Amino acid sequence: MGKIIFYEDKNFQGRSYECTVDCADLHIHFSRCNSIQVESGSWMVYERPNYMGYQYFLRRGEYPDYQLWMGFNDCVKSCRMIPQLSSLPCPQNQGAHKMRIYERSDFGGQVLEFADDLPSLYDRFQYNDIHSCNVMEGYWLFYEHPNYRGRQYLLRPGEYRRYSDWGAINSRIGSIRRAVAHPN
């Protein structure tokens, strides 16, 4: 079971709200979020209700300011626990990861398969546009820029026929990381 605590003010001050389950609409509990404590589990928090808008991946730890989770503002309106990372003992939550990425929509064009983090998609494959992908094992994070910066997108196992399926507004991806509770 995961647990996340949201605070309206920086440095864990002001009104707080504890959450242990997915919540599609947090605005009834607080009006803004400037700091977060993740006591257990791994979570995605979202800028808008119903798991929409900017996404931020948070592992166990303290985030005294929204900039530390790469937030653009103090808006957190929904959250989702990542079950695979939150409910398994530590050695198992690293699990197998495998993904195929495609240069065109509907799994067209060149295909690349990999199972490890990629700090720079361009440095490795000489392109940084992904139009579709198939997540065969594990949970993954796409980042807009190299070195795990910019907008984040959580991908669960399944097929994503176009970039809008994972919530992106364009096909640009700079880096890819396995969503694991404890990074290497």
C-alpha positions as a Markdown table, in Angstrom:
| # | Residue | x | y | z |
|---|---|---|---|---|
| 1 | Met | 0.0 | 0.0 | 0.0 |
| 2 | Gly | 1.4 | 3.4 | -0.9 |
| 3 | Lys | 1.0 | 6.7 | 0.9 |
| 4 | Ile | 1.5 | 10.2 | -0.3 |
| 5 | Ile | 1.0 | 13.5 | 1.6 |
| 6 | Phe | 0.2 | 16.8 | -0.2 |
| 7 | Tyr | 0.9 | 20.2 | 1.4 |
| 8 | Glu | -0.4 | 23.5 | 0.2 |
| 9 | Asp | 2.8 | 25.4 | 1.2 |
| 10 | Lys | 6.5 | 24.8 | 0.6 |
| 11 | Asn | 8.5 | 22.9 | 3.1 |
| 12 | Phe | 5.6 | 20.7 | 4.2 |
| 13 | Gln | 3.7 | 23.6 | 5.7 |
| 14 | Gly | 0.0 | 24.6 | 5.6 |
| 15 | Arg | -3.0 | 22.4 | 5.1 |
| 16 | Ser | -2.2 | 18.8 | 4.2 |
| 17 | Tyr | -4.0 | 15.8 | 2.7 |
| 18 | Glu | -2.9 | 12.1 | 2.9 |
| 19 | Cys | -3.8 | 9.8 | 0.1 |
| 20 | Thr | -3.4 | 6.0 | -0.1 |
| 21 | Val | -5.4 | 5.3 | -3.3 |
| 22 | Asp | -5.8 | 6.7 | -6.7 |
| 23 | Cys | -7.7 | 10.0 | -6.7 |
| 24 | Ala | -9.1 | 11.5 | -9.9 |
| 25 | Asp | -10.0 | 14.9 | -8.4 |
| 26 | Leu | -7.9 | 16.3 | -5.5 |
| 27 | His | -9.1 | 19.9 | -5.7 |
| 28 | Ile | -11.8 | 19.2 | -3.0 |
| 29 | His | -8.9 | 18.5 | -0.5 |
| 30 | Phe | -6.6 | 21.4 | -1.3 |
| 31 | Ser | -6.4 | 24.4 | -3.6 |
| 32 | Arg | -2.6 | 24.3 | -4.4 |
| 33 | Cys | 0.3 | 22.0 | -3.8 |
| 34 | Asn | 3.8 | 23.3 | -3.1 |
| 35 | Ser | 5.4 | 20.3 | -1.4 |
| 36 | Ile | 4.9 | 16.5 | -1.2 |
| 37 | Gln | 6.1 | 13.6 | 1.0 |
| 38 | Val | 6.0 | 10.1 | -0.5 |
| 39 | Glu | 6.0 | 7.8 | 2.5 |
| 40 | Ser | 5.6 | 4.6 | 0.6 |
| 41 | Gly | 5.1 | 3.4 | -3.0 |
| 42 | Ser | 5.7 | 5.2 | -6.3 |
| 43 | Trp | 3.2 | 7.7 | -7.7 |
| 44 | Met | 2.3 | 9.7 | -10.7 |
| 45 | Val | 0.8 | 13.1 | -9.9 |
| 46 | Tyr | -1.1 | 15.1 | -12.5 |
| 47 | Glu | -1.6 | 18.8 | -13.1 |
| 48 | Arg | -5.3 | 18.4 | -14.0 |
| 49 | Pro | -8.2 | 16.2 | -12.7 |
| 50 | Asn | -8.8 | 12.8 | -14.2 |
| 51 | Tyr | -5.1 | 12.1 | -14.7 |
| 52 | Met | -4.7 | 14.8 | -17.4 |
| 53 | Gly | -2.1 | 17.5 | -18.0 |
| 54 | Tyr | 1.5 | 17.4 | -17.0 |
| 55 | Gln | 2.6 | 14.2 | -15.3 |
| 56 | Tyr | 5.2 | 13.8 | -12.6 |
| 57 | Phe | 6.8 | 10.5 | -11.4 |
| 58 | Leu | 7.5 | 10.5 | -7.6 |
| 59 | Arg | 9.4 | 7.9 | -5.7 |
| 60 | Arg | 9.6 | 7.6 | -1.9 |
| 61 | Gly | 11.1 | 10.7 | -0.5 |
| 62 | Glu | 10.5 | 14.4 | 0.3 |
| 63 | Tyr | 9.8 | 17.1 | -2.2 |
| 64 | Pro | 9.8 | 20.5 | -0.3 |
| 65 | Asp | 9.2 | 22.5 | -3.4 |
| 66 | Tyr | 7.3 | 21.7 | -6.6 |
| 67 | Gln | 10.4 | 22.5 | -8.7 |
| 68 | Leu | 12.1 | 19.4 | -7.1 |
| 69 | Trp | 9.6 | 17.1 | -8.9 |
| 70 | Met | 10.1 | 19.2 | -12.0 |
| 71 | Gly | 6.8 | 20.9 | -11.6 |
| 72 | Phe | 6.0 | 24.0 | -13.6 |
| 73 | Asn | 3.5 | 25.4 | -11.1 |
| 74 | Asp | 1.7 | 24.5 | -7.8 |
| 75 | Cys | -1.2 | 22.6 | -9.6 |
| 76 | Val | -1.7 | 19.0 | -8.6 |
| 77 | Lys | -5.2 | 17.8 | -9.2 |
| 78 | Ser | -5.1 | 14.0 | -9.4 |
| 79 | Cys | -2.7 | 11.2 | -8.4 |
| 80 | Arg | -2.3 | 7.5 | -9.2 |
| 81 | Met | -0.3 | 4.9 | -7.4 |
| 82 | Ile | 1.9 | 2.7 | -9.6 |
| 83 | Pro | 0.9 | -0.7 | -8.3 |
| 84 | Gln | 3.8 | -2.7 | -9.7 |
| 85 | Leu | 6.3 | -0.5 | -7.9 |
| 86 | Ser | 4.2 | 0.0 | -4.7 |
| 87 | Ser | 3.2 | -3.5 | -3.8 |
| 88 | Leu | 6.2 | -5.7 | -4.5 |
| 89 | Pro | 9.2 | -6.2 | -2.3 |
| 90 | Cys | 12.3 | -4.2 | -3.4 |
| 91 | Pro | 14.2 | -6.9 | -5.4 |
| 92 | Gln | 11.1 | -7.8 | -7.4 |
| 93 | Asn | 10.0 | -4.3 | -8.2 |
| 94 | Gln | 13.0 | -3.9 | -10.5 |
| 95 | Gly | 11.3 | -6.6 | -12.7 |
| 96 | Ala | 11.8 | -7.2 | -16.4 |
| 97 | His | 11.4 | -4.3 | -18.8 |
| 98 | Lys | 11.0 | -4.5 | -22.5 |
| 99 | Met | 9.7 | -2.0 | -25.0 |
| 100 | Arg | 9.6 | -1.4 | -28.8 |
| 101 | Ile | 9.5 | 2.1 | -30.3 |
| 102 | Tyr | 8.5 | 3.0 | -33.8 |
| 103 | Glu | 9.3 | 5.9 | -36.0 |
| 104 | Arg | 5.8 | 6.1 | -37.4 |
| 105 | Ser | 2.2 | 5.8 | -36.1 |
| 106 | Asp | 0.5 | 2.4 | -36.0 |
| 107 | Phe | 3.8 | 0.6 | -35.5 |
| 108 | Gly | 5.2 | 1.6 | -38.9 |
| 109 | Gly | 8.7 | 2.4 | -40.0 |
| 110 | Gln | 11.9 | 1.5 | -38.2 |
| 111 | Val | 11.5 | -0.5 | -34.9 |
| 112 | Leu | 13.9 | -0.6 | -32.0 |
| 113 | Glu | 13.6 | -2.9 | -29.0 |
| 114 | Phe | 15.4 | -2.3 | -25.7 |
| 115 | Ala | 15.2 | -3.1 | -22.0 |
| 116 | Asp | 17.4 | -0.4 | -20.4 |
| 117 | Asp | 17.3 | 3.3 | -19.7 |
| 118 | Leu | 18.2 | 5.8 | -22.4 |
| 119 | Pro | 19.5 | 9.1 | -21.2 |
| 120 | Ser | 19.6 | 10.4 | -24.8 |
| 121 | Leu | 17.5 | 8.8 | -27.5 |
| 122 | Tyr | 19.2 | 10.9 | -30.2 |
| 123 | Asp | 22.8 | 9.9 | -29.1 |
| 124 | Arg | 21.8 | 6.2 | -29.2 |
| 125 | Phe | 19.6 | 6.0 | -32.3 |
| 126 | Gln | 20.1 | 9.4 | -34.1 |
| 127 | Tyr | 16.5 | 10.4 | -33.9 |
| 128 | Asn | 14.2 | 11.6 | -31.2 |
| 129 | Asp | 10.7 | 11.3 | -32.6 |
| 130 | Ile | 8.6 | 8.3 | -31.4 |
| 131 | His | 5.2 | 8.0 | -33.1 |
| 132 | Ser | 4.1 | 4.7 | -31.5 |
| 133 | Cys | 5.4 | 2.0 | -29.1 |
| 134 | Asn | 4.6 | -1.3 | -27.6 |
| 135 | Val | 5.4 | -1.7 | -23.9 |
| 136 | Met | 5.8 | -5.5 | -23.5 |
| 137 | Glu | 7.0 | -5.6 | -19.9 |
| 138 | Gly | 7.3 | -3.1 | -17.0 |
| 139 | Tyr | 6.4 | 0.5 | -16.6 |
| 140 | Trp | 8.3 | 3.2 | -18.5 |
| 141 | Leu | 8.7 | 7.0 | -18.4 |
| 142 | Phe | 9.2 | 9.1 | -21.6 |
| 143 | Tyr | 10.8 | 12.5 | -21.0 |
| 144 | Glu | 10.6 | 15.4 | -23.4 |
| 145 | His | 14.3 | 16.2 | -23.2 |
| 146 | Pro | 17.6 | 14.3 | -22.8 |
| 147 | Asn | 18.8 | 13.4 | -19.3 |
| 148 | Tyr | 15.3 | 12.8 | -17.9 |
| 149 | Arg | 14.1 | 16.4 | -18.1 |
| 150 | Gly | 11.0 | 18.1 | -19.3 |
| 151 | Arg | 7.5 | 16.7 | -19.6 |
| 152 | Gln | 7.1 | 13.2 | -18.3 |
| 153 | Tyr | 4.7 | 10.5 | -19.6 |
| 154 | Leu | 4.0 | 7.2 | -17.8 |
| 155 | Leu | 3.6 | 4.2 | -20.1 |
| 156 | Arg | 2.0 | 1.0 | -18.7 |
| 157 | Pro | 2.2 | -2.4 | -20.5 |
| 158 | Gly | 0.2 | -2.1 | -23.7 |
| 159 | Glu | 0.1 | -0.7 | -27.3 |
| 160 | Tyr | 0.3 | 3.0 | -28.0 |
| 161 | Arg | -0.6 | 3.6 | -31.7 |
| 162 | Arg | 0.2 | 7.3 | -31.7 |
| 163 | Tyr | 1.9 | 9.7 | -29.3 |
| 164 | Ser | -1.4 | 11.2 | -28.2 |
| 165 | Asp | -2.2 | 7.7 | -26.6 |
| 166 | Trp | 0.4 | 8.4 | -23.9 |
| 167 | Gly | -0.8 | 12.0 | -23.5 |
| 168 | Ala | 1.8 | 13.8 | -25.5 |
| 169 | Ile | 1.1 | 16.8 | -27.8 |
| 170 | Asn | 4.0 | 15.9 | -30.2 |
| 171 | Ser | 6.3 | 13.0 | -30.9 |
| 172 | Arg | 9.5 | 14.5 | -29.5 |
| 173 | Ile | 11.1 | 12.3 | -26.8 |
| 174 | Gly | 14.6 | 13.0 | -25.5 |
| 175 | Ser | 15.1 | 10.2 | -23.0 |
| 176 | Ile | 13.5 | 7.0 | -21.7 |
| 177 | Arg | 13.7 | 5.5 | -18.2 |
| 178 | Arg | 12.3 | 2.4 | -16.6 |
| 179 | Ala | 9.9 | 3.3 | -13.8 |
| 180 | Val | 11.5 | 1.5 | -10.9 |
| 181 | Ala | 11.3 | 2.3 | -7.2 |
| 182 | His | 15.0 | 2.6 | -6.7 |
| 183 | Pro | 17.1 | 3.7 | -9.8 |
| 184 | Asn | 20.5 | 2.3 | -10.4 |
